[in-house]
Amino acid sequence: MVLNTRKRPLSVTLAALFQFFKGAFFLLIFWGIWRVYSAWASSSGSAGYNQAQQTIGYAFVLVILGIAVAFVILGWGLWNLQKWARDWVIWNTLICWLGGGGLSLNGPLFKEGILMDQWKLRTLICVFVLDMFILCCLTLYPDVRNAFGERE
């Protein structure tokens, strides 16, 4: 295995750490759901309802785990200056915030749309600002483009 000899810019380090943080956050959500999943899935109801509840719930829990793993992989890729990770972070940010409709963190985590509590709105704004900062760093900073092997 050849170690990467290019110097990682500070903005890429911060972007990678933010991806790791998002992965840890989704892993925390996964663990919180997984701990109570068996009690929830076997709650009272008809046999058909319980089967649907177990199947849908299991898929949802695995999706959350997959999102957590994806963020960790993206963080690792940015940390090691992999161009694919930079491209994925750029495109995922654009799709989720600008064209993704319900794919932003507003829908899955806050569920209330416009009528949000102040702390939820502030959290959403902070994540949005951080994502936009990372997007600008990964696309506009010349030292970042050079670190990933692109020319100006």
Rosetta constraint file for C-alpha pairs under 8 A:
AtomPair CA 4 CA 80 HARMONIC 6.95 0.50
AtomPair CA 4 CA 81 HARMONIC 7.89 0.50
AtomPair CA 6 CA 147 HARMONIC 6.30 0.50
AtomPair CA 7 CA 147 HARMONIC 6.74 0.50
AtomPair CA 8 CA 12 HARMONIC 6.49 0.50
AtomPair CA 8 CA 13 HARMONIC 6.75 0.50
AtomPair CA 8 CA 79 HARMONIC 7.54 0.50
AtomPair CA 8 CA 81 HARMONIC 7.03 0.50
AtomPair CA 8 CA 144 HARMONIC 7.92 0.50
AtomPair CA 8 CA 147 HARMONIC 6.50 0.50
AtomPair CA 9 CA 13 HARMONIC 6.47 0.50
AtomPair CA 9 CA 143 HARMONIC 6.91 0.50
AtomPair CA 9 CA 144 HARMONIC 6.28 0.50
AtomPair CA 9 CA 147 HARMONIC 7.33 0.50
AtomPair CA 10 CA 14 HARMONIC 6.21 0.50
AtomPair CA 11 CA 15 HARMONIC 6.10 0.50
AtomPair CA 11 CA 134 HARMONIC 7.57 0.50
AtomPair CA 11 CA 137 HARMONIC 6.39 0.50
AtomPair CA 11 CA 138 HARMONIC 7.98 0.50
AtomPair CA 11 CA 144 HARMONIC 7.74 0.50
AtomPair CA 12 CA 16 HARMONIC 6.05 0.50
AtomPair CA 12 CA 78 HARMONIC 6.55 0.50
AtomPair CA 12 CA 79 HARMONIC 7.05 0.50
AtomPair CA 12 CA 137 HARMONIC 7.62 0.50
AtomPair CA 12 CA 138 HARMONIC 7.28 0.50
AtomPair CA 12 CA 144 HARMONIC 7.04 0.50
AtomPair CA 13 CA 17 HARMONIC 6.19 0.50
AtomPair CA 13 CA 78 HARMONIC 7.50 0.50
AtomPair CA 13 CA 79 HARMONIC 6.15 0.50
AtomPair CA 14 CA 18 HARMONIC 6.13 0.50
AtomPair CA 15 CA 19 HARMONIC 6.32 0.50
AtomPair CA 15 CA 75 HARMONIC 7.49 0.50
AtomPair CA 15 CA 78 HARMONIC 7.43 0.50
AtomPair CA 15 CA 134 HARMONIC 5.90 0.50
AtomPair CA 16 CA 20 HARMONIC 6.29 0.50
AtomPair CA 16 CA 74 HARMONIC 7.36 0.50
AtomPair CA 16 CA 75 HARMONIC 4.23 0.50
AtomPair CA 16 CA 76 HARMONIC 6.84 0.50
AtomPair CA 16 CA 77 HARMONIC 7.90 0.50
AtomPair CA 16 CA 78 HARMONIC 5.34 0.50
AtomPair CA 16 CA 79 HARMONIC 5.57 0.50
AtomPair CA 17 CA 21 HARMONIC 6.11 0.50
AtomPair CA 17 CA 75 HARMONIC 6.50 0.50
AtomPair CA 18 CA 22 HARMONIC 6.18 0.50
AtomPair CA 18 CA 75 HARMONIC 7.55 0.50
AtomPair CA 19 CA 23 HARMONIC 6.18 0.50
AtomPair CA 19 CA 71 HARMONIC 5.32 0.50
AtomPair CA 19 CA 72 HARMONIC 6.35 0.50
AtomPair CA 19 CA 74 HARMONIC 6.56 0.50
AtomPair CA 19 CA 75 HARMONIC 4.83 0.50
AtomPair CA 20 CA 24 HARMONIC 6.14 0.50
AtomPair CA 20 CA 71 HARMONIC 6.22 0.50
AtomPair CA 20 CA 72 HARMONIC 5.13 0.50
AtomPair CA 20 CA 75 HARMONIC 5.39 0.50
AtomPair CA 20 CA 76 HARMONIC 7.94 0.50
AtomPair CA 21 CA 25 HARMONIC 6.10 0.50
AtomPair CA 22 CA 26 HARMONIC 6.26 0.50
AtomPair CA 22 CA 68 HARMONIC 7.20 0.50
AtomPair CA 22 CA 71 HARMONIC 6.36 0.50
AtomPair CA 22 CA 72 HARMONIC 7.99 0.50
AtomPair CA 23 CA 27 HARMONIC 6.06 0.50
AtomPair CA 23 CA 67 HARMONIC 7.18 0.50
AtomPair CA 23 CA 68 HARMONIC 4.16 0.50
AtomPair CA 23 CA 69 HARMONIC 6.40 0.50
AtomPair CA 23 CA 70 HARMONIC 7.33 0.50
AtomPair CA 23 CA 71 HARMONIC 4.71 0.50
AtomPair CA 23 CA 72 HARMONIC 5.29 0.50
AtomPair CA 24 CA 28 HARMONIC 6.08 0.50
AtomPair CA 24 CA 68 HARMONIC 6.67 0.50
AtomPair CA 24 CA 72 HARMONIC 7.90 0.50
AtomPair CA 25 CA 29 HARMONIC 6.36 0.50
AtomPair CA 25 CA 68 HARMONIC 7.57 0.50
AtomPair CA 26 CA 30 HARMONIC 6.04 0.50
AtomPair CA 26 CA 64 HARMONIC 6.37 0.50
AtomPair CA 26 CA 65 HARMONIC 7.04 0.50
AtomPair CA 26 CA 67 HARMONIC 6.92 0.50
AtomPair CA 26 CA 68 HARMONIC 4.99 0.50
AtomPair CA 27 CA 31 HARMONIC 6.08 0.50
AtomPair CA 27 CA 64 HARMONIC 7.47 0.50
AtomPair CA 27 CA 65 HARMONIC 6.29 0.50
AtomPair CA 27 CA 68 HARMONIC 5.44 0.50
AtomPair CA 28 CA 32 HARMONIC 6.13 0.50
AtomPair CA 29 CA 33 HARMONIC 6.27 0.50
AtomPair CA 29 CA 64 HARMONIC 7.58 0.50
AtomPair CA 30 CA 34 HARMONIC 5.91 0.50
AtomPair CA 30 CA 61 HARMONIC 6.28 0.50
AtomPair CA 30 CA 64 HARMONIC 5.91 0.50
AtomPair CA 30 CA 65 HARMONIC 5.94 0.50
AtomPair CA 31 CA 35 HARMONIC 6.08 0.50
AtomPair CA 32 CA 36 HARMONIC 7.01 0.50
AtomPair CA 33 CA 37 HARMONIC 5.71 0.50
AtomPair CA 33 CA 61 HARMONIC 7.14 0.50
AtomPair CA 34 CA 38 HARMONIC 7.65 0.50
AtomPair CA 34 CA 61 HARMONIC 7.09 0.50
AtomPair CA 36 CA 40 HARMONIC 6.32 0.50
AtomPair CA 37 CA 41 HARMONIC 5.91 0.50
AtomPair CA 37 CA 57 HARMONIC 7.83 0.50
AtomPair CA 38 CA 42 HARMONIC 6.16 0.50
AtomPair CA 39 CA 43 HARMONIC 6.16 0.50
AtomPair CA 41 CA 50 HARMONIC 6.54 0.50
AtomPair CA 41 CA 53 HARMONIC 5.88 0.50
AtomPair CA 41 CA 54 HARMONIC 4.99 0.50
AtomPair CA 41 CA 57 HARMONIC 7.24 0.50
AtomPair CA 42 CA 50 HARMONIC 6.42 0.50
AtomPair CA 42 CA 54 HARMONIC 7.58 0.50
AtomPair CA 43 CA 50 HARMONIC 7.32 0.50
AtomPair CA 44 CA 50 HARMONIC 7.57 0.50
AtomPair CA 45 CA 49 HARMONIC 6.01 0.50
AtomPair CA 45 CA 50 HARMONIC 6.10 0.50
AtomPair CA 46 CA 50 HARMONIC 6.16 0.50
AtomPair CA 47 CA 51 HARMONIC 6.25 0.50
AtomPair CA 48 CA 52 HARMONIC 6.23 0.50
AtomPair CA 49 CA 53 HARMONIC 5.96 0.50
AtomPair CA 50 CA 54 HARMONIC 6.03 0.50
AtomPair CA 51 CA 55 HARMONIC 6.14 0.50
AtomPair CA 52 CA 56 HARMONIC 5.94 0.50
AtomPair CA 53 CA 57 HARMONIC 5.73 0.50
AtomPair CA 54 CA 58 HARMONIC 5.85 0.50
AtomPair CA 55 CA 59 HARMONIC 6.28 0.50
AtomPair CA 56 CA 60 HARMONIC 6.15 0.50
AtomPair CA 57 CA 61 HARMONIC 6.15 0.50
AtomPair CA 58 CA 62 HARMONIC 6.25 0.50
AtomPair CA 59 CA 63 HARMONIC 6.15 0.50
AtomPair CA 60 CA 64 HARMONIC 6.37 0.50
AtomPair CA 61 CA 65 HARMONIC 6.36 0.50
AtomPair CA 62 CA 66 HARMONIC 6.05 0.50
AtomPair CA 63 CA 67 HARMONIC 6.18 0.50
AtomPair CA 64 CA 68 HARMONIC 6.29 0.50
AtomPair CA 65 CA 69 HARMONIC 6.24 0.50
AtomPair CA 66 CA 70 HARMONIC 6.05 0.50
AtomPair CA 67 CA 71 HARMONIC 6.27 0.50
AtomPair CA 68 CA 72 HARMONIC 6.40 0.50
AtomPair CA 69 CA 73 HARMONIC 6.17 0.50
AtomPair CA 70 CA 74 HARMONIC 6.13 0.50
AtomPair CA 71 CA 75 HARMONIC 6.09 0.50
AtomPair CA 72 CA 76 HARMONIC 6.14 0.50
AtomPair CA 73 CA 77 HARMONIC 6.09 0.50
AtomPair CA 74 CA 78 HARMONIC 6.15 0.50
AtomPair CA 74 CA 85 HARMONIC 5.29 0.50
AtomPair CA 74 CA 86 HARMONIC 7.95 0.50
AtomPair CA 74 CA 88 HARMONIC 7.61 0.50
AtomPair CA 74 CA 89 HARMONIC 7.16 0.50
AtomPair CA 75 CA 79 HARMONIC 6.02 0.50
AtomPair CA 75 CA 85 HARMONIC 7.71 0.50
AtomPair CA 76 CA 80 HARMONIC 6.23 0.50
AtomPair CA 77 CA 81 HARMONIC 6.08 0.50
AtomPair CA 77 CA 82 HARMONIC 5.02 0.50
AtomPair CA 77 CA 83 HARMONIC 7.84 0.50
AtomPair CA 77 CA 84 HARMONIC 7.49 0.50
AtomPair CA 77 CA 85 HARMONIC 5.02 0.50
AtomPair CA 77 CA 86 HARMONIC 7.66 0.50
AtomPair CA 78 CA 82 HARMONIC 5.78 0.50
AtomPair CA 78 CA 83 HARMONIC 7.79 0.50
AtomPair CA 78 CA 85 HARMONIC 5.62 0.50
AtomPair CA 78 CA 86 HARMONIC 6.21 0.50
AtomPair CA 81 CA 85 HARMONIC 7.77 0.50
AtomPair CA 81 CA 86 HARMONIC 7.80 0.50
AtomPair CA 81 CA 147 HARMONIC 6.92 0.50
AtomPair CA 81 CA 148 HARMONIC 5.75 0.50
AtomPair CA 82 CA 86 HARMONIC 6.71 0.50
AtomPair CA 82 CA 148 HARMONIC 6.73 0.50
AtomPair CA 83 CA 87 HARMONIC 6.21 0.50
AtomPair CA 83 CA 148 HARMONIC 5.72 0.50
AtomPair CA 83 CA 149 HARMONIC 7.92 0.50
AtomPair CA 84 CA 88 HARMONIC 6.08 0.50
AtomPair CA 85 CA 89 HARMONIC 6.10 0.50
AtomPair CA 86 CA 90 HARMONIC 6.19 0.50
AtomPair CA 86 CA 138 HARMONIC 6.88 0.50
AtomPair CA 87 CA 91 HARMONIC 6.13 0.50
AtomPair CA 88 CA 92 HARMONIC 5.78 0.50
AtomPair CA 89 CA 93 HARMONIC 5.98 0.50
AtomPair CA 89 CA 135 HARMONIC 7.76 0.50
AtomPair CA 90 CA 94 HARMONIC 6.30 0.50
AtomPair CA 90 CA 135 HARMONIC 5.82 0.50
AtomPair CA 90 CA 138 HARMONIC 7.30 0.50
AtomPair CA 90 CA 139 HARMONIC 7.78 0.50
AtomPair CA 91 CA 95 HARMONIC 6.00 0.50
AtomPair CA 92 CA 96 HARMONIC 5.86 0.50
AtomPair CA 93 CA 97 HARMONIC 6.01 0.50
AtomPair CA 93 CA 98 HARMONIC 7.90 0.50
AtomPair CA 93 CA 131 HARMONIC 6.69 0.50
AtomPair CA 93 CA 132 HARMONIC 7.84 0.50
AtomPair CA 93 CA 135 HARMONIC 7.18 0.50
AtomPair CA 94 CA 98 HARMONIC 5.40 0.50
AtomPair CA 94 CA 99 HARMONIC 6.84 0.50
AtomPair CA 95 CA 99 HARMONIC 4.85 0.50
AtomPair CA 95 CA 100 HARMONIC 4.95 0.50
AtomPair CA 96 CA 100 HARMONIC 4.49 0.50
AtomPair CA 96 CA 101 HARMONIC 7.29 0.50
AtomPair CA 96 CA 102 HARMONIC 7.97 0.50
AtomPair CA 96 CA 103 HARMONIC 5.17 0.50
AtomPair CA 96 CA 104 HARMONIC 5.02 0.50
AtomPair CA 97 CA 101 HARMONIC 7.70 0.50
AtomPair CA 97 CA 103 HARMONIC 7.51 0.50
AtomPair CA 97 CA 104 HARMONIC 5.66 0.50
AtomPair CA 97 CA 128 HARMONIC 7.75 0.50
AtomPair CA 100 CA 104 HARMONIC 6.72 0.50
AtomPair CA 102 CA 106 HARMONIC 7.53 0.50
AtomPair CA 102 CA 107 HARMONIC 5.63 0.50
AtomPair CA 102 CA 108 HARMONIC 7.80 0.50
AtomPair CA 103 CA 107 HARMONIC 7.00 0.50
AtomPair CA 103 CA 108 HARMONIC 7.74 0.50
AtomPair CA 104 CA 108 HARMONIC 7.61 0.50
AtomPair CA 105 CA 109 HARMONIC 5.75 0.50
AtomPair CA 105 CA 110 HARMONIC 7.37 0.50
AtomPair CA 105 CA 124 HARMONIC 7.20 0.50
AtomPair CA 106 CA 110 HARMONIC 5.25 0.50
AtomPair CA 106 CA 111 HARMONIC 6.55 0.50
AtomPair CA 106 CA 112 HARMONIC 7.89 0.50
AtomPair CA 106 CA 113 HARMONIC 6.89 0.50
AtomPair CA 106 CA 124 HARMONIC 6.85 0.50
AtomPair CA 107 CA 111 HARMONIC 4.88 0.50
AtomPair CA 107 CA 112 HARMONIC 7.45 0.50
AtomPair CA 107 CA 113 HARMONIC 7.09 0.50
AtomPair CA 110 CA 116 HARMONIC 7.61 0.50
AtomPair CA 110 CA 120 HARMONIC 6.97 0.50
AtomPair CA 112 CA 116 HARMONIC 5.74 0.50
AtomPair CA 116 CA 120 HARMONIC 6.19 0.50
AtomPair CA 116 CA 121 HARMONIC 5.98 0.50
AtomPair CA 117 CA 121 HARMONIC 6.30 0.50
AtomPair CA 118 CA 122 HARMONIC 6.05 0.50
AtomPair CA 119 CA 123 HARMONIC 6.03 0.50
AtomPair CA 120 CA 124 HARMONIC 6.13 0.50
AtomPair CA 121 CA 125 HARMONIC 6.11 0.50
AtomPair CA 122 CA 126 HARMONIC 6.10 0.50
AtomPair CA 123 CA 127 HARMONIC 6.25 0.50
AtomPair CA 124 CA 128 HARMONIC 6.11 0.50
AtomPair CA 125 CA 129 HARMONIC 6.06 0.50
AtomPair CA 126 CA 130 HARMONIC 6.11 0.50
AtomPair CA 127 CA 131 HARMONIC 6.04 0.50
AtomPair CA 128 CA 132 HARMONIC 6.13 0.50
AtomPair CA 129 CA 133 HARMONIC 6.07 0.50
AtomPair CA 130 CA 134 HARMONIC 6.15 0.50
AtomPair CA 131 CA 135 HARMONIC 6.07 0.50
AtomPair CA 132 CA 136 HARMONIC 6.13 0.50
AtomPair CA 133 CA 137 HARMONIC 6.13 0.50
AtomPair CA 134 CA 138 HARMONIC 6.04 0.50
AtomPair CA 135 CA 139 HARMONIC 6.13 0.50
AtomPair CA 136 CA 140 HARMONIC 5.43 0.50
AtomPair CA 136 CA 141 HARMONIC 7.36 0.50
AtomPair CA 137 CA 141 HARMONIC 5.35 0.50
AtomPair CA 137 CA 144 HARMONIC 7.15 0.50
AtomPair CA 138 CA 144 HARMONIC 6.15 0.50
AtomPair CA 138 CA 145 HARMONIC 7.10 0.50
AtomPair CA 139 CA 144 HARMONIC 7.75 0.50
AtomPair CA 139 CA 145 HARMONIC 7.09 0.50
AtomPair CA 140 CA 144 HARMONIC 7.88 0.50
AtomPair CA 140 CA 145 HARMONIC 7.69 0.50
AtomPair CA 141 CA 145 HARMONIC 6.52 0.50
AtomPair CA 142 CA 146 HARMONIC 6.13 0.50
AtomPair CA 142 CA 152 HARMONIC 6.96 0.50
AtomPair CA 143 CA 147 HARMONIC 6.06 0.50
AtomPair CA 144 CA 148 HARMONIC 6.42 0.50
AtomPair CA 145 CA 149 HARMONIC 6.42 0.50
AtomPair CA 145 CA 150 HARMONIC 5.14 0.50
AtomPair CA 145 CA 151 HARMONIC 6.87 0.50
AtomPair CA 145 CA 152 HARMONIC 7.57 0.50
AtomPair CA 146 CA 150 HARMONIC 5.12 0.50
AtomPair CA 146 CA 151 HARMONIC 6.06 0.50
AtomPair CA 146 CA 152 HARMONIC 7.73 0.50
